[in-house]
Amino acid sequence: MPTPLRDHLITRSRNPADLLDAATRLFGGSIATSPLEPMALEPVGLEPMDTPRGGDHELRGVAAPGFAVGYFVSPLDVRVTPAEGGVRGGSYFVNVGLSGALSTSCGGRRATLDEVTAGVANPGDAQELRPLPGRRTRFLGLRLDAALVEREFATLTGHPPASTVRFAPTLDLAGPEGRAVWLLVRSLLEQIDSANPLFRRAELRRGQLRCLVTALLLAQPHSHTAELREDAPRPGHPRPLRAALAYIDANLAEPLSLGGIADAAGCSPRTLSSAFRVRLGLSPMAYVRALRLDRIREDILASGASGASGASGDPVGTIAYRWGVTHLGRFAAEYRARFAELPSATARRR
């Protein structure tokens, strides 16, 4: 494939420290990177090499709510470890080779990643990545918030995972399931690279990301795969609650009321309120307010985040009104109660 993220160069340098610093910044402080010790992770049959190696180091990347993706060109051997105080709940990393090969160690297992074998690291896993001699090694690193994976798992099953979803460490890109995941990764990259302003809309990017995570959950074996089989029992939410959640998600930007949601779910407001409290621990309207705040925060961070055209992003009030907020003063207080900061403070980090 052509060079991805062509307009999103972060660093190009002969100093490996520039690459390590840029990677940490790209992935939002969720990782710590360091050169491997000399002779560490030496594959059988290869001559020892001094670390770090010389050469050009390039990183292109984009970060947005829920994910970050980077394109790496470097001969450097690195260790990637979860950073203290990183993204709450941790992150998953999918590494896809574009040319050359990487020798990796993750979760105590070794593998070689190339154009047909990708690697998956789970929250808390340390990774060691070593480009193998030969062709210039180019690879993509995709970070996914654990919270995003948990939400899509809950959408598929009707309940959150009982424990952290832990994927198998290698993904076969030559098989039909792996090809589907890779197709969605490429589609995400094409949207990021597109000059069409439609693809800069947070709603489209969020939908694309959800499709990618759903495909990964269905395609890649993991610790909860049995719950996603078509013949697996589905003890999830009762039908009225599922209908209410779908209606809220589809109409979140519109005025919503308890009665209207109950009508869409085909039950009484009392029955619906009871289902929400028993299953989700809050009332239907509290759920609506929390979901709106989450979407507003995502859009505040995403608006202007790519840096295209130098725009500072949409005003907070415009974004809030877009999601159905009618009282900005009350909104600001609820936002601070949920995220421990005012929306203006979030906007300053764009």
DAGI-V877438 format. One record per backbone hydrogen bond with DSSP energy under -1.0 kcal/mol. NH is the residue of the N-H (numbers start at 1). CO is the residue of the C=O. Records with the same first field share a line. If there is no record, write none. Layout:
NH: CO ; CO
This chain:
8: 5
10: 59
11: 59
13: 57
18: 15
20: 16
21: 17
22: 18
23: 19
24: 20
25: 21
26: 22
27: 23
28: 25
29: 24
30: 27
32: 81
34: 79
36: 77
40: 37
46: 43
57: 13
58: 73
59: 11
60: 71
61: 8
62: 69
64: 67
67: 64
68: 143
69: 62
70: 141
71: 60
72: 139
73: 58
78: 129
79: 34
80: 127
81: 32
83: 30
86: 83
90: 87
92: 144
93: 121
94: 142
95: 119
96: 140
98: 138
99: 138
102: 113
103: 130
104: 111
105: 128
106: 109
109: 106
111: 104
113: 102
114: 117
118: 171
119: 95
120: 169
121: 93
125: 122
127: 80
128: 105
129: 78
130: 103
132: 101
138: 99
139: 72
140: 96
141: 70
142: 94
143: 68
144: 92
145: 66
146: 90
149: 145
150: 146
151: 147
152: 148
153: 149
154: 150
155: 151
156: 152
157: 153
158: 154
168: 221
171: 118
173: 116
179: 175
180: 176
181: 177
182: 178
183: 179
184: 180
185: 181
186: 182
187: 183
188: 184
189: 185
190: 186
191: 187
192: 188
193: 189
194: 190
199: 196
200: 197
201: 198
205: 201
206: 202
207: 203
208: 204
209: 205
210: 206
211: 207
212: 208
213: 209
214: 210
215: 211
216: 212
217: 213
218: 214
219: 215
220: 216
223: 166
225: 222
227: 224
228: 225
232: 229
242: 238
243: 239
244: 240
245: 241
246: 242
247: 243
248: 244
249: 245
250: 246
251: 247
254: 251
261: 257
262: 258
263: 259
264: 260
265: 261
267: 262
272: 268
273: 269
274: 270
275: 271
276: 272
277: 273
278: 274
279: 275
280: 276
281: 276
287: 283
288: 284
289: 285
290: 286
291: 287
292: 288
293: 289
294: 290
295: 291
296: 292
297: 293
298: 294
299: 295
300: 296
301: 297
302: 298
303: 299
305: 302
310: 307
311: 308
319: 315
320: 316
321: 317
322: 318
323: 319
324: 321
325: 320
331: 327
332: 328
333: 329
334: 330
335: 331
336: 332
337: 333
338: 334
339: 335
340: 336
346: 342
347: 343
348: 344
349: 346
350: 347
